[in-house]
Amino acid sequence: MPTIALVGDLFLQQPLPDTPALAKVGAALRTADIAFGNLEAPVSIRGAPTEKWINMRMSPDLLPEVKRLGFNMLTLANNHLFDYGEAAFFDTLDNLREHDLRFVGAGADLDAAWRAQVVEIAGTRIAFLGGCSTLGPGSAATNMRPGVAPIHISESYHVEPSASLEQPGSAPYVYTRAWQDDVQRACQAVADARGSADFVIVAMHWGVPPTWRPRFQDGLADYQIEVGHALVEAGADLIVGAHPHSLQEVEVWQGAPIFYSLGNFIFHHNRGPARETPISRHSPYTLNIKRRNRQWSETIILLAEVAANAVHYKLLPALLDGDGNPQLLQGDEARAVIERLAVLSPQAALHYDDGMGYLVQGGARSESQSDS
C-alpha cells in the first residue's frame, strides 16, 4: 500500500541540526514512499533581488539536507521562485535534477509548469501537480515564458458607507475570483493526470496569512474554495495547500479532502536582503522576521495511505522550534493541535487518538483508519 507524506513550506538557510527531535521527523517522512513539500525559494547563488517586498533564496549546498530528511518530490509553484530572476529560476531546476529531486509546478513554459509527475508504487500510479495563485512579479509561466503554474486572481473591494462612517479607517471586504481560463487550464492538467494515474494530488500555493487578513474576514479567501472545488470536480483526489504559514481548515468535497494549508514545515529566518529593493524600502508594511508565535509554528505531517478501495489519512502534529525546525508533538500538545484544526474544519470530521489525528469520513475516495 503506497504511503505519501505531505507537508507545507520548506525554506532552509542553514544545515539541519543533528538532534533526536529532527531524527524522529525524518523517520516519519522516510516511512513514506514519497515525501512531498513546497520548496519556498530558488536554489541558486546567482541573480539579483527582484522588486518585491521580501526576497528569498537557498544555497544549493542545502539540497542534500532536504533529501537527507526524506524528501524526494517538491512543488515549486510559489511566490518566491522568481525572487532572484530567471537565471536563479533555471539554476533551481538544474540543481534539483542534479540531486535527483523530482519537482512539479514550474517549467520552461506553461505546458511544462502544469506537467504532472507520475510515480508507480506497488502497482498504483500516483500523479503530482503544483499550482500557484500567489504570483511574484513576472513569475507566471506562459506559452512563451518560463515560470510557475498560475491561477491568477482578481480582487474587488466592498465598502459599506454606514460602517465606514461609524468605523473610519476600517478595512474593506475583499472579494476574490479566479481567472476562468487559468482554472480551465489547471482542470485540464488534472484531467490529463487522471487519465494516466490512479490517484491525483494537487499542491496549491494560495490563501492569506493571518497577519494580512482583516479580523472580520479571518479564514479562507473566496477563490480558494472556488478553485479547490473545481480541481476536485476535474479529478483531483487530494489537494494540499501552503502559503498562509499557518494551519487552515480541512474540507471534504465530493469525497476528496482539501487541506487548505498545512502551515510552515521548515522555515528558517531569512538571511537575504529583506529591505534592499525600492518596493521593500517604501512598503507601508512591517514584519518582524525573527518573531514566532504559536499560530505560525504549528504544523502537521499528512500521511495518505492509498489502498485499493480507500485512502486512509493520518495527521502527525508538529511544532517549529525557535530556529524554524519541526519537532513532533505528543500527549496534550498533539491533541490540542488536532482539536484546534477540527474547530477550524466544520466540513470535515477530524478525530484524535494516541498521538495523531485521523480524517474520519466516508465516500468513495477516502475513509479513516481510526482503529490503527
C-alpha positions as CSV (number, residue, x, y, z in Angstrom):
1,M,0.0,0.0,0.0
2,P,1.7,3.3,-1.1
3,T,2.1,6.0,1.5
4,I,2.6,9.6,0.7
5,A,3.9,12.1,3.3
6,L,2.8,15.7,2.6
7,V,3.9,18.9,4.3
8,G,3.8,22.7,3.8
9,D,6.6,25.2,3.3
10,L,10.3,24.3,3.2
11,F,12.8,27.2,3.5
12,L,16.3,26.3,4.7
13,Q,19.1,28.9,5.5
14,Q,21.5,26.6,7.4
15,P,22.2,22.9,7.8
16,L,19.7,20.9,9.8
17,P,20.8,20.1,13.3
18,D,21.6,16.5,14.3
19,T,19.1,16.3,17.1
20,P,16.8,13.4,18.3
21,A,13.7,15.6,17.6
22,L,14.6,16.1,14.0
23,A,15.6,12.5,13.6
24,K,12.1,11.5,14.6
25,V,10.7,13.8,12.0
26,G,13.0,12.3,9.3
27,A,12.0,8.8,10.4
28,A,8.3,9.7,10.0
29,L,8.9,11.1,6.5
30,R,11.0,8.1,5.4
31,T,8.3,5.7,6.3
32,A,6.5,7.0,3.2
33,D,7.3,6.1,-0.3
34,I,7.1,9.7,-1.4
35,A,7.6,12.8,0.8
36,F,6.2,15.9,-0.9
37,G,6.5,19.5,0.2
38,N,6.7,23.1,-1.2
39,L,10.2,24.4,-1.8
40,E,9.7,28.1,-0.9
41,A,12.7,29.7,-2.7
42,P,15.0,29.5,-5.7
43,V,18.1,27.3,-5.1
44,S,21.0,29.4,-6.6
45,I,23.8,31.7,-5.8
46,R,23.2,33.8,-8.9
47,G,20.8,36.6,-9.7
48,A,19.7,39.9,-8.1
49,P,16.7,40.6,-6.0
50,T,13.6,41.5,-8.0
51,E,11.4,44.3,-7.0
52,K,9.4,42.6,-4.2
53,W,8.7,43.2,-0.6
54,I,10.6,40.1,0.5
55,N,13.3,38.2,-1.5
56,M,14.3,34.7,-0.5
57,R,16.7,32.1,-1.8
58,M,18.5,28.9,-0.7
59,S,22.1,27.7,-1.2
60,P,22.5,24.6,-3.4
61,D,24.6,23.2,-0.6
62,L,21.4,22.8,1.4
63,L,19.6,20.5,-1.0
64,P,21.3,17.4,0.5
65,E,19.7,18.4,3.8
66,V,16.3,18.4,2.1
67,K,17.0,15.0,0.7
68,R,18.5,13.6,3.9
69,L,15.4,14.4,5.8
70,G,13.4,12.2,3.3
71,F,12.0,14.5,0.6
72,N,12.0,13.2,-3.0
73,M,9.2,15.2,-4.6
74,L,8.7,19.0,-4.4
75,T,6.4,21.6,-5.7
76,L,8.0,24.9,-6.9
77,A,4.7,26.7,-7.6
78,N,5.1,29.6,-5.2
79,N,5.5,33.4,-4.9
80,H,9.3,33.2,-4.3
81,L,10.7,31.1,-7.1
82,F,11.4,34.2,-9.2
83,D,12.8,36.3,-6.3
84,Y,16.3,36.4,-8.0
85,G,15.3,36.3,-11.6
86,E,15.3,33.9,-14.5
87,A,18.9,32.7,-14.1
88,A,18.3,31.6,-10.5
89,F,15.0,30.0,-11.6
90,F,16.8,27.8,-14.2
91,D,19.6,27.1,-11.7
92,T,16.9,25.8,-9.3
93,L,15.6,23.3,-11.9
94,D,19.1,22.2,-12.7
95,N,20.1,21.8,-9.1
96,L,17.1,19.7,-8.3
97,R,17.7,17.4,-11.2
98,E,21.4,17.1,-10.2
99,H,20.2,15.9,-6.7
100,D,17.6,13.6,-8.2
101,L,14.8,15.6,-6.6
102,R,11.6,15.5,-8.7
103,F,9.5,18.6,-9.0
104,V,6.2,20.0,-10.3
105,G,4.6,23.4,-10.6
106,A,7.3,25.2,-12.7
107,G,9.0,24.8,-16.0
108,A,10.3,26.4,-19.2
109,D,6.7,27.2,-20.4
110,L,3.1,26.8,-19.4
111,D,2.8,23.2,-20.5
112,A,5.9,22.2,-18.6
113,A,4.8,24.1,-15.5
114,W,1.5,22.2,-15.5
115,R,3.0,18.8,-16.3
116,A,2.4,16.1,-13.8
117,Q,5.0,13.8,-12.3
118,V,3.6,10.2,-12.2
119,V,5.1,7.7,-9.9
120,E,4.2,4.0,-9.8
121,I,4.3,2.4,-6.3
122,A,3.3,-1.2,-5.8
123,G,1.2,-1.2,-8.9
124,T,-0.6,2.1,-8.0
125,R,0.2,5.2,-10.2
126,I,0.2,8.4,-8.3
127,A,0.3,11.8,-10.1
128,F,1.6,15.1,-8.5
129,L,0.8,18.6,-9.7
130,G,1.6,22.1,-8.4
131,G,-0.2,25.4,-8.9
132,C,0.1,28.9,-7.6
133,S,-2.3,31.8,-7.0
134,T,0.3,33.9,-5.1
135,L,2.3,35.1,-8.1
136,G,5.5,37.1,-7.8
137,P,6.1,39.8,-10.5
138,G,6.8,38.1,-13.8
139,S,6.7,34.6,-12.4
140,A,3.6,33.2,-14.1
141,A,4.5,30.8,-16.9
142,T,3.0,31.4,-20.4
143,N,3.4,29.7,-23.7
144,M,6.4,31.8,-24.4
145,R,7.8,32.4,-20.9
146,P,9.2,30.2,-18.1
147,G,7.7,30.3,-14.6
148,V,5.2,28.7,-12.2
149,A,1.9,27.1,-13.0
150,P,-0.5,30.1,-12.5
151,I,-4.1,30.6,-11.4
152,H,-4.5,34.4,-11.4
153,I,-6.9,36.0,-9.0
154,S,-8.9,39.2,-9.4
155,E,-9.9,41.3,-6.4
156,S,-12.7,43.7,-5.7
157,Y,-13.4,45.7,-2.6
158,H,-16.7,46.4,-0.9
159,V,-17.1,49.5,1.3
160,E,-20.3,49.8,3.3
161,P,-20.9,53.6,3.7
162,S,-22.7,53.3,7.0
163,A,-20.0,51.1,8.5
164,S,-17.2,53.4,7.3
165,L,-18.9,56.4,8.8
166,E,-19.0,54.7,12.2
167,Q,-15.6,53.0,11.8
168,P,-13.4,55.2,9.7
169,G,-10.2,53.5,8.6
170,S,-11.7,50.1,8.6
171,A,-10.5,47.5,6.0
172,P,-12.9,46.9,3.1
173,Y,-14.3,43.5,2.5
174,V,-12.1,41.8,-0.2
175,Y,-13.9,39.6,-2.8
176,T,-11.6,37.3,-4.8
177,R,-12.3,35.4,-8.0
178,A,-10.0,33.2,-10.1
179,W,-9.4,33.8,-13.8
180,Q,-11.6,31.3,-15.5
181,D,-9.1,30.5,-18.4
182,D,-6.5,29.7,-15.7
183,V,-8.9,27.4,-13.8
184,Q,-9.8,25.6,-17.1
185,R,-6.1,25.1,-17.8
186,A,-5.5,23.8,-14.3
187,C,-8.5,21.5,-14.6
188,Q,-7.3,20.2,-17.9
189,A,-3.9,19.3,-16.3
190,V,-5.8,17.4,-13.5
191,A,-7.9,15.6,-16.1
192,D,-4.8,14.7,-18.1
193,A,-3.2,13.3,-15.0
194,R,-6.4,11.5,-14.0
195,G,-6.1,9.7,-17.4
196,S,-2.7,8.2,-16.5
197,A,-2.9,7.8,-12.8
198,D,-5.0,6.1,-10.1
199,F,-4.6,8.9,-7.5
200,V,-4.0,12.6,-8.2
201,I,-2.5,15.0,-5.7
202,V,-2.5,18.8,-6.3
203,A,-0.4,21.2,-4.3
204,M,-1.7,24.7,-4.3
205,H,0.1,27.9,-3.2
206,W,-2.8,30.1,-2.1
207,G,-4.5,31.9,0.7
208,V,-3.8,34.8,3.0
209,P,-1.5,34.7,6.1
210,P,-3.2,35.6,9.4
211,T,-1.5,39.0,9.8
212,W,-2.7,40.0,6.3
213,R,-6.4,39.2,6.9
214,P,-9.0,41.6,8.4
215,R,-10.2,40.2,11.6
216,F,-13.8,40.0,10.4
217,Q,-12.6,38.2,7.3
218,D,-10.4,35.7,9.0
219,G,-10.3,32.4,7.2
220,L,-10.3,31.3,3.6
221,A,-10.3,33.6,0.6
222,D,-13.3,33.2,-1.7
223,Y,-11.2,31.9,-4.6
224,Q,-9.6,29.1,-2.5
225,I,-13.0,27.4,-2.2
226,E,-13.8,28.1,-5.9
227,V,-10.5,26.7,-7.2
228,G,-10.4,23.8,-4.7
229,H,-13.9,22.6,-5.7
230,A,-13.1,22.9,-9.4
231,L,-9.9,20.9,-9.1
232,V,-11.7,18.1,-7.3
233,E,-14.5,18.1,-9.9
234,A,-11.8,17.8,-12.6
235,G,-10.5,14.6,-10.9
236,A,-8.1,15.6,-8.0
237,D,-8.2,13.1,-5.2
238,L,-6.3,15.2,-2.7
239,I,-5.4,18.9,-2.5
240,V,-2.8,20.3,-0.1
241,G,-2.2,24.0,0.3
242,A,0.6,26.2,1.5
243,H,1.5,29.9,1.8
244,P,-0.5,31.2,4.8
245,H,2.3,29.9,7.1
246,S,-0.3,28.6,9.4
247,L,-2.8,25.8,9.5
248,Q,-6.1,26.4,7.7
249,E,-9.2,24.4,7.6
250,V,-9.8,21.0,6.1
251,E,-12.8,20.4,3.8
252,V,-14.1,17.2,2.2
253,W,-15.6,18.0,-1.2
254,Q,-17.3,15.2,-3.3
255,G,-15.3,12.7,-1.3
256,A,-11.9,14.4,-1.8
257,P,-10.1,16.2,1.1
258,I,-8.8,19.7,0.7
259,F,-6.2,20.6,3.3
260,Y,-6.2,24.4,2.6
261,S,-2.9,25.0,4.4
262,L,-0.5,22.6,6.1
263,G,1.5,25.5,7.6
264,N,5.2,26.0,7.7
265,F,7.3,22.8,8.0
266,I,10.9,24.0,7.9
267,F,11.1,27.8,7.9
268,H,14.4,29.3,8.9
269,H,15.0,33.1,9.5
270,N,15.6,34.7,6.1
271,R,19.2,35.8,5.7
272,G,18.5,37.6,2.5
273,P,18.0,41.4,1.9
274,A,14.5,42.0,3.1
275,R,14.8,45.7,2.6
276,E,17.0,46.1,-0.5
277,T,14.6,46.8,-3.3
278,P,12.6,50.1,-3.8
279,I,9.4,48.1,-3.2
280,S,10.7,46.9,0.2
281,R,12.1,50.3,1.3
282,H,8.8,52.1,0.6
283,S,6.4,49.5,1.7
284,P,3.9,50.6,4.4
285,Y,4.0,47.1,5.9
286,T,6.4,46.0,8.5
287,L,7.3,42.5,9.6
288,N,9.5,41.2,12.4
289,I,11.0,38.2,10.7
290,K,12.5,36.9,14.0
291,R,9.2,36.8,15.8
292,R,7.4,33.5,16.0
293,N,4.2,32.7,17.6
294,R,2.2,29.5,18.1
295,Q,-0.1,30.2,15.1
296,W,2.9,30.4,12.7
297,S,4.7,27.4,14.3
298,E,2.0,24.6,14.4
299,T,2.1,22.2,11.5
300,I,1.3,18.7,10.5
301,I,2.7,15.8,8.5
302,L,-0.1,14.4,6.5
303,L,0.2,10.7,5.7
304,A,-2.0,9.4,2.9
305,E,-2.1,5.6,2.7
306,V,-3.5,4.7,-0.7
307,A,-5.3,1.4,-0.6
308,A,-7.2,-0.3,-3.4
309,N,-10.6,0.9,-2.4
310,A,-10.0,3.6,0.2
311,V,-7.4,6.2,1.3
312,H,-6.6,6.5,5.0
313,Y,-5.4,9.9,6.3
314,K,-3.3,10.3,9.4
315,L,-2.1,13.7,10.8
316,L,1.1,13.9,12.8
317,P,1.1,17.2,14.8
318,A,4.4,19.1,15.0
319,L,5.7,22.4,16.2
320,L,8.6,24.6,14.8
321,D,11.2,25.5,17.4
322,G,12.9,28.9,17.6
323,D,15.1,28.2,14.7
324,G,12.3,27.1,12.4
325,N,12.8,23.3,12.6
326,P,10.0,20.9,13.3
327,Q,9.6,18.6,16.2
328,L,6.8,16.0,16.6
329,L,4.3,16.7,19.4
330,Q,2.9,14.2,21.9
331,G,0.2,14.0,24.5
332,D,-1.9,17.1,25.3
333,E,0.1,19.3,22.9
334,A,-0.6,16.9,20.0
335,R,-4.3,16.7,21.0
336,A,-4.6,20.5,21.1
337,V,-3.3,21.0,17.6
338,I,-5.7,18.4,16.2
339,E,-8.6,19.8,18.2
340,R,-7.9,23.4,17.0
341,L,-7.8,22.2,13.4
342,A,-11.0,20.3,14.0
343,V,-12.7,23.6,15.2
344,L,-11.5,25.3,12.0
345,S,-12.9,22.5,9.9
346,P,-16.7,22.2,10.0
347,Q,-16.8,20.5,6.6
348,A,-14.5,17.6,7.8
349,A,-14.5,15.3,10.8
350,L,-11.1,15.1,12.5
351,H,-10.5,12.6,15.3
352,Y,-7.6,12.4,17.7
353,D,-6.3,9.2,19.1
354,D,-2.9,8.2,20.6
355,G,-0.7,11.0,19.4
356,M,-2.1,11.6,15.9
357,G,-5.2,12.8,14.1
358,Y,-7.4,11.0,11.6
359,L,-9.7,12.2,8.9
360,V,-13.0,10.5,9.7
361,Q,-15.2,10.4,6.7
362,G,-16.9,8.1,4.2
363,G,-17.2,8.3,0.5
364,A,-15.6,6.5,-2.4
365,R,-12.4,8.4,-2.3
366,S,-11.3,8.1,1.3
367,E,-12.1,6.9,4.8
368,S,-10.5,6.9,8.2
369,Q,-8.3,4.2,9.7
370,S,-9.1,5.3,13.3
371,D,-8.6,1.8,14.7
372,S,-5.0,1.5,13.7
